[in-house]
Amino acid sequence: MRVRLAALFMLAVLPLAGERIWTLIQDRDHLIAENLEDLREFGEQVTLVQRESLASAVAVTQVLAREASRLMAEPVSCTTFLHRLTADLVGIQGAIITDADGIVRCATSRALMGVDLSDRPYARQAFASHRPAFSDLIRVRGTGTPTIAIAEAERDDKGIPVALAAVAVDLQWLSRISALTRLPKGAVVEVLDATGAVVTRTPYLESALGASFADHPLFQVLSRTAEGQTRAVGFDGVERFYAFLRVPGTTMRVLVGVPALDVTVAVDEQILLTVTLVICASIIMVLLAWWLSERMVVAPIHHLAQDVRDAGLDGGVAVNDPEVREFRPLVSAINELGQRLAERTAELRNHNGRLAALARTDGLTGLANRRTFDVQMSAEWVRSGDRGLPLGLIMVDVDHFKLFNDNQGHLAGDEALKAVARMLAAACAGTPHLPARYGGEEFVVLMPDTDLSGAAEFAETARRLVAALAIEHPSVPSRRLTASFGVAMEIPDAGSSPDSLISAADQALYEAKRLGRNRVSIARTDDVDL
C-alpha cells in the first residue's frame, strides 16, 4: 500500500520534471547549434582576413616575378632592393630570386645564396604553373624560423620560365591579423597547412607554430571535408566546438574553436539543478506518501485486521466501528459475513458430529463398525500391555443366518441382526466393553481389564439373551434364532500383537460351531464348554 501510494505521487511529479528536463535539453541543443553557426561566421571572417593578408603577399611576389630576370642580372643591387622591400612591407619576412634552374641568385639571407630550390614542391609547382604557388609550413635555412613561401615564375614570350621570385610570409604577422577579428571570449584560431602543421595560432603561442598534428583525430576530420562544424578535443587537449573552412586558393584550413564548457555550462548547471530538485522533491514526496499512507490507510487497516482477528479468537462476530469513515461499509460487510460464518460454522459442527458418528458406527445395527473396532483394539492393546492388564475378546456368530435369510427374507434378517445388536449394546451398558459389528452376521465385544472367566461369564449371559429374543427360525430343530460365542483373553507383551487375540477368539468360535452351535467356547489348552 505504501509503495503504491508513493508510486502514485511519483507518477504525478515525474512527468512535470521530465518535461522541464526535456525542455532544457532542447534549449541546450539550440544553444549549441547557435554557437556553431556563430563559429562558422567567425571562421568566414578569419578566412577572409587571412585571404586578404595573403593576397598582399601574393601581389608582392607577382611584382618581383615580373622583374626577377632584370634584378637577378645585378646581384648587389638586387640584394639591396630585397632588403629594402622586406623592411618596408609588413608581413614579408624575406625574399629570394632564382634562375630557371632554381639556383638562388639573390636573397635577403646570405645563407640562401647559391642554394638549389628546384627540389622544393612549391618551386616545382611555380615553374609548372602560371599561378602563384603556396608551400606548406617550412623552416628558413640558417635561422629555422617557421614560415610559408609564395612563389611565382617569370616567363618569356613563349611561356618558358626564366626566373622565379618567392617571398616568406611572417607568421606572427598573420597571427596578429587574426587577433584583430572580434572573436568570442576564450576562442582559439588556428591555421593549418595540408600536412597538419600549425601555421598560425591566436592567441599567439610560439611553441605551437610548426607543430604537426597529422595523426590527431581533429585533423582527420578536417582533411575529409572543406568546411564544417564539429565537437572534438583540440590539439592542446581542451574539448571545444569547432568551425573550419579552407582558405581559397590554398591548401590551408582555418580552425575556430570555443571551449565546450563555456557553451554548455549554464544550461548544464540548470539541468543539474533541475535534476537535483526533482530527486529531492521525489524523496520528500515519497516520505510524505509513506507517512500519510501509514497514518491514514495502513494503521487503520492494521487496527481493523486486529479487531477482526480478536473477534474471531473470542468467538464473536462483531468488529468495532472504525475511525476512518471510508472503512465503515467494509466493517458492516465483515460483520454480516461474520454472522453468516458463525451460523454456518454451527451447522458444520453439527454435520461434522453426525458424520463422525456415522463414520464410527455401523449403518444397520448402530453399533461400532469394523474400523472403530480396529482403532479401539489397537489402543486398548497398547494400554493393557503398558499396564500389564488382561484384555478379553468375544466373537459372536448368528447360527444358520444364511438359511434364515433364505427362508425369512433379507428384511427379516436385518431385523434379526438389529435385535441381536440391541441386546449386546444393552448387555454392555455401564461397562467399558465395546460391542461392534465385525462383518455380516458376526459381532465382537472388546473387554478391557477383563480376565478369561469374566469374559466367559459375559458370553454365556449374552448367549441366553439371544435365545430369549425368541426370534422364530423354522428351518432349525430349535425353531428359534441362536448364536455361538468364542472367548479369548491375553495380557499383551512386546512379542505379541492384536492379531493373536483375534485369531484365538476366532478359533474358539469355530470350535463352538463344531460342537453344535448355540454355545460358548473358550480359547485355552483344554477346551471347556459352558
Secondary structure as the mmCIF struct_conf table of DSSP 4:
data_model
#
loop_
_struct_conf.conf_type_id
_struct_conf.id
_struct_conf.beg_label_comp_id
_struct_conf.beg_label_asym_id
_struct_conf.beg_label_seq_id
_struct_conf.end_label_comp_id
_struct_conf.end_label_asym_id
_struct_conf.end_label_seq_id
HELX_RH_AL_P HELX_RH_AL_P1 ARG A 2 ARG A 66
TURN_TY1_P TURN_TY1_P1 GLU A 67 GLU A 67
HELX_RH_AL_P HELX_RH_AL_P2 ALA A 68 MET A 72
TURN_TY1_P TURN_TY1_P2 ALA A 73 ALA A 73
BEND BEND1 GLU A 74 GLU A 74
HELX_RH_AL_P HELX_RH_AL_P3 PRO A 75 ASP A 88
BEND BEND2 LEU A 89 LEU A 89
TURN_TY1_P TURN_TY1_P3 VAL A 90 GLY A 91
STRN STRN1 ILE A 92 ASP A 99
TURN_TY1_P TURN_TY1_P4 ALA A 100 ASP A 101
BEND BEND3 GLY A 102 GLY A 102
STRN STRN2 ILE A 103 ILE A 103
STRN STRN3 VAL A 104 ALA A 107
BEND BEND4 THR A 108 SER A 109
HELX_RH_3T_P HELX_RH_3T_P1 ARG A 110 LEU A 112
TURN_TY1_P TURN_TY1_P5 MET A 113 GLY A 114
STRN STRN4 ASP A 116 ASP A 116
TURN_TY1_P TURN_TY1_P6 SER A 118 ASP A 119
BEND BEND5 ARG A 120 ARG A 120
HELX_RH_AL_P HELX_RH_AL_P4 PRO A 121 ALA A 128
BEND BEND6 HIS A 130 ARG A 131
STRN STRN5 ALA A 133 PHE A 134
BEND BEND7 LEU A 137 LEU A 137
STRN STRN6 ILE A 138 ARG A 139
TURN_TY1_P TURN_TY1_P7 ARG A 141 THR A 143
STRN STRN7 PRO A 146 ARG A 155
TURN_TY1_P TURN_TY1_P8 ASP A 157 LYS A 158
BEND BEND8 GLY A 159 GLY A 159
STRN STRN8 PRO A 161 VAL A 169
HELX_RH_AL_P HELX_RH_AL_P5 LEU A 171 ALA A 179
TURN_TY1_P TURN_TY1_P9 LEU A 180 LEU A 180
BEND BEND9 THR A 181 THR A 181
TURN_TY1_P TURN_TY1_P10 LYS A 185 GLY A 186
STRN STRN9 VAL A 188 LEU A 192
TURN_TY1_P TURN_TY1_P11 ALA A 194 THR A 195
BEND BEND10 GLY A 196 GLY A 196
STRN STRN10 ALA A 197 ALA A 197
STRN STRN11 VAL A 198 THR A 202
BEND BEND11 PRO A 203 PRO A 203
HELX_RH_3T_P HELX_RH_3T_P2 GLU A 206 ALA A 208
TURN_TY1_P TURN_TY1_P12 LEU A 209 GLY A 210
STRN STRN12 SER A 212 SER A 212
TURN_TY1_P TURN_TY1_P13 ALA A 214 ASP A 215
BEND BEND12 HIS A 216 HIS A 216
HELX_RH_AL_P HELX_RH_AL_P6 PRO A 217 ARG A 224
BEND BEND13 ALA A 226 GLU A 227
STRN STRN13 GLY A 228 VAL A 233
TURN_TY1_P TURN_TY1_P14 PHE A 235 ASP A 236
BEND BEND14 GLY A 237 GLY A 237
STRN STRN14 GLU A 239 ARG A 246
HELX_LH_PP_P HELX_LH_PP_P1 VAL A 247 VAL A 247
TURN_TY1_P TURN_TY1_P15 PRO A 248 GLY A 249
BEND BEND15 THR A 250 THR A 251
STRN STRN15 ARG A 253 PRO A 259
HELX_RH_AL_P HELX_RH_AL_P7 ALA A 260 SER A 293
HELX_RH_PI_P HELX_RH_PI_P1 GLU A 294 VAL A 298
HELX_RH_AL_P HELX_RH_AL_P8 ALA A 299 LEU A 313
TURN_TY1_P TURN_TY1_P16 ASP A 314 GLY A 315
HELX_LH_PP_P HELX_LH_PP_P2 ASN A 320 PRO A 322
BEND BEND16 GLU A 323 VAL A 324
HELX_RH_3T_P HELX_RH_3T_P3 ARG A 325 PHE A 327
HELX_RH_AL_P HELX_RH_AL_P9 ARG A 328 ARG A 360
STRN STRN16 THR A 361 THR A 361
TURN_TY1_P TURN_TY1_P17 GLY A 363 THR A 365
BEND BEND17 LEU A 367 LEU A 367
STRN STRN17 ALA A 368 ALA A 368
HELX_RH_AL_P HELX_RH_AL_P10 ARG A 370 ARG A 387
TURN_TY1_P TURN_TY1_P18 GLY A 388 GLY A 388
STRN STRN18 LEU A 391 VAL A 398
TURN_TY1_P TURN_TY1_P19 ASP A 399 HIS A 400
HELX_RH_AL_P HELX_RH_AL_P11 PHE A 401 GLN A 408
HELX_RH_AL_P HELX_RH_AL_P12 HIS A 410 CYS A 428
TURN_TY1_P TURN_TY1_P20 ALA A 429 GLY A 430
BEND BEND18 THR A 431 PRO A 432
STRN STRN19 LEU A 434 GLY A 439
TURN_TY1_P TURN_TY1_P21 GLY A 440 GLU A 441
STRN STRN20 GLU A 442 PRO A 448
TURN_TY1_P TURN_TY1_P22 ASP A 449 ASP A 449
HELX_RH_AL_P HELX_RH_AL_P13 LEU A 452 ALA A 468
TURN_TY1_P TURN_TY1_P23 LEU A 469 LEU A 469
STRN STRN21 GLU A 472 GLU A 472
TURN_TY1_P TURN_TY1_P24 PRO A 474 SER A 475
BEND BEND19 VAL A 476 VAL A 476
TURN_TY1_P TURN_TY1_P25 PRO A 477 SER A 478
STRN STRN22 ARG A 480 ARG A 480
STRN STRN23 ALA A 483 GLU A 490
TURN_TY1_P TURN_TY1_P26 ALA A 494 GLY A 495
HELX_RH_AL_P HELX_RH_AL_P14 PRO A 498 ARG A 514
TURN_TY1_P TURN_TY1_P27 LEU A 515 GLY A 516
BEND BEND20 ARG A 517 ARG A 519
STRN STRN24 VAL A 520 ILE A 522
BEND BEND21 ARG A 524 ASP A 526
STRN STRN25 ASP A 529 ASP A 529
#
